[in-house]
């Protein structure tokens, strides 16, 4: 007998594979046809873009000094705004929402119902998916608009206009502009590199079959522009000399000529592919839905065979199969996902933190590890001392500064003095100012230098007076960086910043006290003596004992714009001390979310007592290790043993450590990392990069809200799957017992499920304080989903039998069972919100969104029972008050009954599923 059952099961599985193969073949043909049609459309778009993309760029007279404002306005009117991030069309997004196999199967079953004359059933399915598609498309389009608006209005581009470098919005960049990019910048438009130093960019390229665009690290070189013609032919420009809009500069700097903007850019063409508008979470659930669709077709075939076996008519078998299919095959996965992420974006934006789009929130919800650097916990930097060859100055905040304007007091040898008249101090502060950002979001170091500069009241180091013409890295000298400016007299001045001792060794002259930075004279007298070197060494040792950091400044003057530079001229050094400030509640919230925090610091920072005091908290497990020690125990289990890891690593070790962590952890959140590290590993985390400038608290808000969105998605989809199981059981039992009248109103449950899933997806933020247990994936058919679905479907069928026994009216029995099934599933929506075994009415008061959605579902139920005309279409009959009370009592008992029966029902279901999986594996092996 078991052998016969196994043979019948294998035969049924093989028969079930026939519709699946047919649908797969249909989808593949449709997708291939759609792909060919899409490929033709993409080719047409590329041809139109090529027609728009210029083959040559006209260079105006004196183009080396940049465009004039009048010419820039004329070209902006001719070429349009530089909006190179296209918003997907409504048709593309609607196709993404309805392209899954489950959705197409449900729509196909609705067509079958329409052919059979079941107009109400077909209309319900069509209306449901019309609502799903409209809401999903609307939310995604709005998110894409907000994303593009944020990226193209908040960022700035360095452009040469009228011989001066100015910061403008990327939307106003035009072809022919000269732009300057450096490490951490985003290329605003397609351009040709004219001058570069160690330039590396992270750009998006399409490779393989052309269906996927990935980021690649590419080194760029400058075009040989010694004798550029009046018209620059672009077809002669090599790929290594091109920059594309949207690429991020990883290292080095460059001066480039803009060739195309807006829709003529390479970036626009890459973002036309509709696959890029589907989030990772949607992809996971769509794959899961495809698996359930196969089981749905298996159920359709099996139920049809069973109904025919008990000698029902073919029409009854087909009706039962359609009801089973619409019950088992899930629909509407996309809407809870989109609404949950949109809600996360909306709530986080209230706290001045804009998640840029649904994709960034989708990345944040899978965060496994948070990496911080000391910049993430730094709140203030105090300038302590100024060192010049002739004097040492100590800087302290003015205690009488009650208005907190940042006023400082200067002491020389312990005596209060005013250093603003000393040329050496003036030159040193000017040099520091040239490296500090004066506008926009400034870091703690920039703020400290700006406060120092304001105390001197200088004006010679402003960018409006000194034209910034380039930037480089002096790797041969082991220095940080250099910046070249053109002073008001036309001379090119190169200012260098680096470690004080190394920079002093590289200098051959010392600036004369009679000259300042704006009037440098390389022929001036040299003052390099042993006393200055000894004083510098003594000063450095003193700063190290007080855990102060030092940075030196030097400069050299070029004979002309193309000539050789003079020797480095020593200006002096600045000493500063960092005051660290961290927050125990923030780290506790990371721990509450189950996210270990890895804080990487320099070795000298780790030895700073102020830093050690700032990261010492009660109740938080902390471990201090080196980068090498952490590399040997880099596993998820080892990382989870501690809440806070403090790792000492220098720059190279830090990059290697991040690379290893990137291999182990698929989703890492980088906070406070330098531009180069964000460009390599976190360029897509625009939300996090915005949060870096606005504070660690906002970043944590974004991560926490995104993880709550993941929990809401799991609960909403768990509710949908549980409802599908209940509908399938009810339809199966109704078909086998001949209760054809109960099959018609079952499809109204699609609408009620949609409203309840909306309430779960967009519910209040802290809906579940207890996190899901490890390994519990609500996208799969685990114990609560199956048991609650089985119990709700079985109880609804028993309600039908009881109503038929009491009244003898099949219409009354069908309506009573229909009301019981929907009420039990709506009560389970509260259960999914609490993630507990017993739902409580106070949840309706706490979560108003869920309450409104459930009231909407009840309104649909009442309308289907009492509204004239609708009752005739659905073949329902009005229920009395005692009937409603009985249905509510039965529905309220389903939850506790399902919870108690989990341990008895689940093993049987699991054993049956294991048997089916084993048979399927055997068939695959034989094939």
N, C-alpha and C positions, 0 to 999 in steps of 0.2 A: 504493500500500500504506500509506504513512504516513497518507494521508487516511482510509482505511478504519479504521485503528487509532484515529485521533482521533475518528471518528464513534462507534466502539464505546465508547471511553472516555467521551465525552459522554453516550451513552445509559446507560452504567453509573452515571455520577454522578447522572443524573436519577433512575434507579431507586433509587439509594441514598438520595436525598433523601426518598423516600416513607416509609420507616420512621422517618426522623428527624422528618419533619413529623407523622407519627402520634404519635410519642412526645412531641413538643413540644405538640401539641394535647392529648394526654392529661395532660401535666404542667400545662399552662395551665388546663385544666378542673379538674384536681385542686387546683391552687394557688388557682384562683378559688373552688372549693368550700371548700377549706381556709381561704381568706381570709375568705369569708363566714361560715364556721363560727367562725373565730378572731375575726372582727369581732363576731359574736354573743356569743362568750364574753367578749371585752373589754367589750362593752356591759353584759353581766350583771355583770362584775366592777366596772365603774364604778357601776352601779346599787347594788350591794352596798356599795361604798365610799362612795357618796353617802349611803346609809342610815347608815353608820358616821360619816361626816364631819358634825360638828355644824353646824347652821344658825345657831347663836348661842352665844356664850360668856358664861356667868354671871360677873359681877364681884363678888367678895366685898367686904365692908365694909373700907375701908382698903386697897384693892388697889394704891394707889400705892406702898406699902411692900413689896409682894411677898407671896407666899403664906407661910404658916407651914409649919413642917416637918410638923406633923400633917396639915394640909390637903393638902400635896404628896404625902404617903404615901397619903392616901385617894384622891386622883385617880390616882396611879400604879397602885393596885390596881384602880381602875375602868376606866381607859383602856389599861392595859398598858404594856409597855416601849416606848420610842421607837426601835424598830428599823425604820427607814424604807428600808433597802436590802435588797430582797427577794432571796432565793436562788432561782434558776430551778429549776423542777420537773424531775424526772427525765424526764418525758414530753417537755417542751420540748427538753431537751438531746439526747435520743435522736432526736427529729425533726430537729434540726439536723445530727446525724451522718449520718442516713440519707436526707436530702432531696435529695442531689445526683442529677443525671441518670445519672451513671455507676453509682452504687450502686443506683438503681432499675432500671437496665438489667440489672445483674448478677443482682439478685433476680428480675427477670422471666425471664431465661434459666434460672435455677435452677427456676422454676416450670415452664418448658417441659421441662426435663430430668426433673422429677418426673412430668409427664404422660406422657412417653415411657418411663417405667419406670427411668430412671437415678437410683435412689434415693440411691446413695452420692454421686454428683456433687452432687445437690441438697442433701443433708445437709451436705456439706463447705462449700458456699457459705453455707448458713444458719448453721452453727456459726461460721464465720469472722467473719461480720458481727455475730453475737451477741457474740463476744469483743471485737471492735472497739468496738461500741457500749457494752458494759458498762464497759470500761476507760476509754474517753473520758468517759463520763458521770460515773463515779466521780471521776476526777481533776478535772474541771471543777467538780463540786459541792464538793469539798474546797477547791479554790482560792477559790471564791466565799465559802465559810464563813470561811476565814482572812482574806479581804479585808474582809468585814464586821466580823469580830471586831477587826481591827486599827483600822479607822476609828472604831468606836463605843466602843472602850475606851481608846485612847491619847489621843484628842482630849478637850478640855474645853470647856464652855460657861459663859459668864459670866451668872449668874442672880441676881436679887434675891430673897433669902429672909430673912424676919424683919427687913427694913430694912437688910440688909447684902448686899454683892455677894460671891458665893462662886463658886468654880470647881467644877463637877460634871461627871460624864460625860454626854454627850448622851443616853444611854439613859434617864436619870432625869429628863429634861425632861418636864413635864406641861402640858396646856392650862391657861391662866391664868397661867403664869409670865411674868415680865418679864425679857427677855434683853437683853444689850448686845453689839453686834457692831461691829467696826471693820475697817479695811483688812487683808486677808489672812485673815480668819476665814471659816469655813464655817457657814452658817445651820443650826442644829441641828433646826429644825422649822418648819412653816408658821406664819407670824405676820403681824400687822398692825403697820405702822410707826406709832409714837406720836410720836416725835421723831427728826429726822434732820438731818445737816449734810453736804451735797454727796454724798449716798449714791448709789453706783453698784454694781450687782451683775452677775455673770455667771451667768445661770441657763439651764437647759435647757428648751426649749420644742419642742412638736411643731407643725410647719407643713407646708404643702403637702398631700399626700394622706394624711398621718397615719402614714406608714410610717417616718419618720425623725425623730429628735430631735436637735437641734443646740443649741449654746451661743450665746447672744445677750447683748450688753451692753445693760443696761436701767437707766435712771435711776429712782429711787424717791423718793416724797415722803411726808411725814408726814400721818396722818389728822387731821382737825380734831377734836381731843379736848378742847376746852374744857369741854364739859358732856357727858361720857359717861354713858349710862344704866346702870342696874344690870345690864342684859342687853344685850350688844353684838350687833346683828343683822349677820351676815356678808354677807348678800345685798346690803346697801347699801354694802359696801366696794369701792372701785374697784380695778382691777388695779394701778394705780400705787402703791397703798398696801399691797400684799401682798408678803410675802417667802416663798419656797418653800424647803423643806428641801433641802439639798445644793447650794444656790447659794453662790458665793464672792463676798465683798465685795471689790470692786476698789478703791474709794475712799470716803472719808468714814467716818461712823459713824452709829449709830442705836440707839434704844431701842424695843423692839417687844414686843407682847403675843402670846404663843403661842396659836394657835387650834386646831391639830390636830397630832397626833403619830402615829408608827407607821404602820399601814396606812391611816390616813385621810389621809395627806399626799399632795400632788400628785406627789412624787418616786416614791412606790410605784407609782402608775399608769403613769408613764413607763417604769419598768424591768420592766414585765410583758411587753413585746414580746420575743419570742424572738430577733429578729434581732440584738439587742444582745449576745447571748452567743456570737457567731461572730467569731473574730479576723480581722484583716486578712489574715494569711498564709493562713488557711484559705480565705478568699474568693478569693485569687489562684489557689490550687491547684485549687479547685473549678471556677473558670472554665476553667482549663487542662484539667481532667478532662472538662468538657463538650465541648471541642473534640476530645479523643481519643475520646470516645464516638461522635461523628459518624463519625470514621474507623473505629471499631469496627463500626458498622452498615454502612458501606461495605464493609469486609472480609467481613462476614457474607454480604452479597448477592453480592459478587464470588466468594467461595469456593463458595457454593452453586451459582452458575451454572457455575463451572469443573468442579465435581465432577459435575454433571449432564451437562456437555459430554463428559466422558470416560466417560459411560454408567454411572455408579454409580447405585444406587437412591436414591429420595427420602429414605429414612430415613438412609442414609449421608451424604447431602448435608446434612440437617438436623443430624445429630450433629457433622459437621465444622464447620458454621456456629456451633453452640453452643460448641464448643471454641475456635474462633477468637475469638468474642465474649468469653468469659470470660478469654481471654489478652490481648486488645488493650485492652479497657476497664479502666482502672485502678480499683482499689479499695483502701481503707485509707489514703488520704492523711491523714485526720484524726488517726489515732492517732500517727504519728511527730511531727506538729506539736504535739499536746497533750503528749506525753511529753517532748519536747525542752524545751518551755517550763517544764513542771513540774519537770524536772530542774534547769533553771537557777534556778528559784525555791528549790528545796530546797538546792542547793549554796550559793547566796548567803546564805540564811538562817543557815547555819552561822557566818557572819561577822557576825552581828547586823544583817543588812540584809535586810529582808523585802520582796520584790517582792509587791505587793498582790494581783495576779491575773494571769491569762494575757494580758489585754489590755495591761497595762503592759509586760510583757516583750516583747510583740509590737511595741509602739511603740519600745522601746529597741533592738531588733535592727536597725532600719533607720536608726540614727543616722548622720548625715552630717557633723555639725559640733557641736563642744562650745563653749558660750559660758560663760566664767567672768567673775566680777567680782572686785574686790579683796577682797571679803568671803570669797571661796573660798580665798584664800591667806593671809588674816590669821589669826594664831594667838594674838596677845597684844596687849593695849592697856595702856599704863602711864599712870596719872594723874601729870602732872608738876608742875602748879602750881594753886593756888587763888587767885583774885583777888576781893577784896572792896573796897569803897570806901575802907576805912581801912588796908588792909594787903595785901601780896602774900606768898603762901606757896609754898614749893617743897617738893615731895613726892618722896621717894626710898625705895626698898625698904630694909628693915632688913638690913644685912649680917650681923647676928648671928642672923637668923631661920633657924636650921639645920633647923627642922622644916617650913619652907616653908608657913607658915600665912597668908602674905600680909600680914604686919605691915609697916606703913609708918612712916617718920620724917618729921617736919615741921620745916622751917627757915624762919625769917623773917629776911631780911637776912643770911643765912648763919649764923644762930645757931639751934641746936637748941632747939625749944620744943614744948609740948603745946597744940595749938589747940582741944582739945575744950571748953574753957571759954569760948571766944569766941563770942558770939551770932551774929555775921555768918557765921562758918564753919559753925556749926551749922545755920543757916537754909539756906545754900547746899547743904550735903550732904543735908539733908532734901529739898530740891527735886529734886536729882538722883536721889535714891532713889525718889521718886514716879513717875519715868519708867522705872525699871529693873525688869526682870522678876526676881522673887525666887524663883520656882519653875519647875520644868520645865527645858527646854533654853534656856540663856541664851547670848547672843552675847558676843563679846569685850568690847564696851563695857559691857554689863550686868555682866559679871564684875568689871570694873575698878571700877565704881561700888559694887558690893556689897562689894568689899574695902575701899574707902574708907569706906563706911558702918559696917562692922564695927569699924574703928579708933576710931570716935567712941562706939560703944555707945549709940546713940540708939534710941528706941522710938516717937517721935511720928509717924513717917512710914510706919508699917506700914498695909497696907490694912485690917487688921482694926479699926484705930482710926479711920482716915479713910475714910469711905464714898465710893467712886468713883461718881459720878453722871453722867459724860458725858465726851466727848472731841470735839475739833474741830480745824480747821485755820484759822489766821489768815492767809488769803491776802492781805488788804489790807495787812498789816504786813510781808509777806515772811518770816514766821516759820515754824518747823517745825510745831508743834502746841501745843495747850493741853489740859489735863485739869482737870476740875472735881471737887472733893472737898467733903465735908461734915465739918468738924472736930468734935471731941467736944462743943463748945459749941453746935452747930447751925448755925453760919455756913457759907456756901458760899465756898470758897476756890478760885480758878482759878490754876493754876500754868502758866507759859508757858516753853517751851524754844525757842531759836533762835540764829542767829548773834549773837555777842557785840556787835559794833558796831551792828547794826541794832536789836537789842533795847534797847540802852542809849539809842539815839536815841528810841525809842518810850516810854521811861519818863519820868515827870514828877517822881517822888519817889525818894529813896534811903532805904532802910530805916534806922531808928534802931538804933544798936548795943545799945540796951536792950531790944529786942524780938526774939523768934525767930519762926519761921514759924507755930508753933502759937498764938501770942498776938499776931497782927498787929493793929495799931491804925492805921487809915487816917488818923486825925486827928493822928498823931504828927508831930514836927518833921521838916522836910525838910532834907536835907544835900547837895543837888545843887550842886556848885561846879565851877569850872574845873579845880581841881587833880585831882579824881577823873577827869574826862574826859581830861586830859592823861596821867595815870598809866595809864588804860586803853589809850589809843592807844600809849603807849610799850611797854606790856606786850604788846599784839598784834603790834607790829613785832618784838619779841624772839622771840615764839613762831614767827612765820613764818620767821625766819632759821634756826631750829632744826627746821624742818619739823614743827611741832606744830600740831594742830588745836584750835580753841577753840569753846566752846559756852557761851552765856549762859543765865541763869535769872532769871525775874521772876515776880511774882504780883500778884493783885488780889483784894480781898474784896468780895463782894456784900452789899448791905445786908440782903437776905433772899433766900429761894429764888426769888422772882419779880421782885425789884427790879433796878435798874440796877447795874452793877458799878462799883467805884471805879477810879481810875487805876492804871496799871501801876506797881509798886514794884520798883525794881532790887535784886536780891539779889547778883549777882556772876557770875563765869564760872569755868569749869574748862578747863584745858589738858591735852591728852593726846597721847601719841606712840604711833604704831603700829609694832610690830615685825613685819615680814613674814617668813614662812617658807614656802618651797615645796620641792618634792621633785623632783629630776631623774629618779629612777626612775619616778615617776608620769607625768610628761610623756613619758618614753620609752615607756611602755606605751601612752599615747594614740597616739603616732607609730607604734608597732608595729601597732596596730589600724587604721592608716590614717585616723585622725581628726584633722584640724587643730583646733587650740585657739585660740580668739579670746578674749583677756583684755581687758576694758574697765575703764579706771580713770579717775579724775578727774585733771585736769591737774596739780594740786598733788601728787598721789600719784606721778605719773610723774616729777616732778622730785625726788622723795625718793631720796637715794643708797641708803638702806637697801632700798627697793623694787627699785631697779635691780640691786643686788647679788643680791637673792633670785631674780631671773628670768634670771640669766646662767648658761647651761649650755654645756658643751662638746658638740659634735656635734649640736646642735639648731638648725635654721635659724629665726632670729627676725627679725621686722621690726616696727619701731615706726612707726605712722602715725596721722594724725588721723582722725576720723570721716568728714570730707568726702573725704579721699583714698581711704579704703576704699570709700566709696559709689560712686566712679567705676570701680572695678575689682572689682565684686562678682560674680564668676562662679566656678563650681566649679574651673575650671582655674587661675585666679589664686589662689584660696584654697589650693589644694593645693601651690603653689610653696613655701610656708613651713610649718614645723611649728607655730610659735607666732606669733600676731599680737597685738601690744600696741597697743590703740587708746585714745587719750585723748579723752574725751567727757564733757560734763556731763550732767545728768539728762535734759533734753529731747532732746539729740542721741542719747543712749543709747537712748531709746524709739524714736526715728525709725530709728536704725540697726537695732534688733531687728526693727522692722516690715519693713524692706527685706530683711533676711536671711530673715525668715519667708517672703517671697514667692519668694526664689530657692531656698531649701533647704526641702524638704518635711518633713524630720525633723531637729529641732534639740534638743539636750540643754542645758537651762539649769541651771547649778550656781552657787549663791551669789548669785542675783539677788534683788532686793528683792521684797517681798510683791506690790506692784502689778504688776511685770513677770511674776511667776509666775502671777498671777491672769489677766492678759491672754493670755499665750502658753503657759504651762506648767501650767495647772490640772489637766490630766489626768495629768500625770507624777507621780503620787503616790509612786512608788518613788524618783524623784529628789528630791522634797521631803523624804522621810524621810532620804535620804542627805545632804542639806544639813546637817541637824542632827547627823548622826553622823560627818561628815567626808568629805573629798574622796576618800579612799582607798576607802571603801565604795561611793561612787557609781561610781568606775571599775570596781570589782569587778562591780557590777550590769551596766554597759554591756558589759564584756568577756565576761561569762558569757552575756548575751543574744545577742551576736554569734556566740559559739561555738554557741549553740542554733540560730541561723540556718544555720550551716555543717552542723551535724548533720542538720537537716531536709533540706537540699539533698542530702546524701549518701544519706540513707535513701530519699528519693523517687527519686533517680537509680537506686538499686538496684532499687526496685520497677518503674520503667519499663523498665530493662534486662531484668529477669526477664519482664516482659510481652512484650517484643519476642521474647525467646527462645522463650517458650511459643507465641507466634503462629506463628513460623517452623516450629517443630516440628509444631504441629497442622496447618498448611497442607501441609507435605510429607507428613505421615502420611496425611492425607485423600486427597491426589492419588495416592499410591502404594498405597492400599488397606489401610494398616496400621490397621484399626479397633481392634485390641486396644490400641494405644498411646494411644487417646483417653481411656480410662477413668481411669487413675491420674494424669493430668496435673493434675487439679484439686486433688490433695493439695498441690501446690506453693503454693497460696494460703496454707495454714497455715505452710509453711516460710518463705515470704516475710514473713509477719507476724512471726515470731520474729526473723528477721534484721534487719528494719527496726526492731524494738524495740531490739535491740542497738546499731544505729547511732544511733538517736535519743537513747538514754540512755547513750551511751558515756562514757568518761572525758573530762574537761574539755579538756585540751590534746591533742586527738587529731590536729590538723593544725597544725603550726607555720607552714607556708606558706599564705598566704591565697589564695583563689581568684583567678584572673586577672581583670582588668577586663573586664566585658561577658560573663562566663561565667555563664549562668543555668541551674542544674541543674533547673529546672522545665520546661525545653524539651528536645526530642529532639535533643541535639547529638551530636557525633561519638562519644565513648566509649560513650554509652548505646546507640546504634544498632549500632555495630560489635560490641560485646560481646554484645548480644542476638542479632544475626544469627549470630555465630560459635557461641555456645552452642547455639542451636536447630539449626543445620546440623550441628554435631558430634554432637549427640544423635541426629539422624536417621541420620547415618553409623554411629553405634554400633548403632542398631536394625538397619540393613542388615547390619553385620558380625555381630551376634549371630544374625540369621536365617540368614546364609550358613554360619556355623560349626555351629550346633545344629539348624537347621531347625524350631525350636519358636518360634512367634510370641509365646507367653507369656513365654518366657525373653528373647527379643529386646526385647519391650516393657518388661520389668522392668529389663533392663540399660540401655536408653536412658533410662528414667525416673531411675535412679540416677545416671547420668552427667550428665543435665541438672541435677538438684538439686545434686550435688556441685560442678559448675562454677559455679553461681550462688552457692553458699555461699562458695566460694573468692573470688568477685568481691566479696563483702561486705567482705572484708579489703582488697581493692583500693580500694573506695570510701572506706574509713576512712582509708587512707594518702593518697588523692588522687595516687597515683603509678601507674606502669605495671607494677610488679612487686610482688606481695604477699609478705610474709615471715611465717614462723611465729612470730617473736618478738612480733608484734603480738597474738597470742592471749594471751601472758603479760602484756603491758602493759595490755591492756584486758580486764578480767575480765568486764565486763557483756556485751561482744560474744562472748567465749568461751562464756559460759553460754548465750546465745541460740542460738549456732550448734550447741552440743551438744544443745539442745532440738530444733532442726530435724533433726539427725542421728537423734535418738531417734524422731521421727515417721517418718523414712525407714526405719529399721530395723524399727519396729513394722509398717509397711505391707508389709514383705517377709516377716517371720518370724512375726508374731502369728497364731495360729490363728483362723480365722473372718474376719479382716480380709483375708487373702490371697485367700480365696474371693470376697469382695465386690469387691475391686479387681482380681481376675484376675491376680495376680502370682504369681511362683514364687521360692523361695529361691535365693540366689546363693552360689556357693562362694567361698573365700578368694581364689583367683586372679582371679575375676570382679570382686571388690571392688577388688583392687589394679589391675586393668586400668582400671576406671572411674575410680579416683582419679588414675591417670597421665594419662588422657585429659582429665579435668577440670582438672588442673594445667597442661596445655598450652594450654588455651583462652585464658587471660589473655595470655601472651606472643604467641600467634598473633593474637589480636584486636588487640593493640597494633601489631604489625607490619603488619597488613592495613588499618589505618585509612586510610592515604593512598590506597589503591587501592579500597576498598569505599565510603568516604564520598562521593567525587565522583559515583559512579553513583547512590547513594541521593539525594543532593542534587539531581541533575539530574531524577530521577523526581519528587521532591517539588515542584520548581519547575514541572514540566509540569502536575502536578495542580492546583497553585495557580493557574496561568495559566488553565486550563480553568474552574476554579471562578469566577474573576473574570469571565471572559467570560460565563458563565451568569448571574451577578449583574447584569452590565451589560445583557445582553439582557432580563432580567426587569424 
